[in-house]
Amino acid sequence: DYTVRQAAAWWFAKRPAVKEKLIDMMISDLQSGDARSVRNAADFVGTVKAHRALAALTTAYGRGLDVTARTQVARALGYLGRTANTALTQVLADSDAGVRAEAVDAWYRVSYQRGAAPVVAVLTDSDAKVRAKAAAVVGGMHEATGRAALEQLVVSDADAEVRRNAAWALGQLGDPASRAALQQASTDRSGLVRRVASAALASLR
């Protein structure tokens, strides 16, 4: 249970001497442990924001472990600040949709993140859940380079959640160039998409 591992890490984080020893142990596990050890180690170093574990997390991801381990590595990277962006960009292209979705969430969670350009590429992901998350992040971070892809999603994606998130994101960007796409979305077959698109239209500059 992730929440139990997280709570244990918080407990150790309040004991600096023990925390540092455990970080050393977790880095070793990330470098050479099995998938379960990597999962646990990633959860620990992410929770305590052990920035010196970044290289070991990157190594662990590159070892091709199972989906659970890779997912938790992605989650941990999101707590390590912008220095983890290069590693997260790699994880955004993972072969598993669940790992990619976690990487999108992690990108948004990075403190003082400056943009979401790498997430724009995920707007065309084969998985609807990943596309929906990516649209929300691109909009939430006001990543203007994603406008064209969002306009394509809002008028043509097969998934209503993706279309809704794309409409919301375009409203966050506020570019009047998106008016035609949002006007089309305001007649969408989904009532939720229509409402969000109408609200987004009202927010255009």
Beta strands, then each sheet from edge to edge (+ up, - down):
end
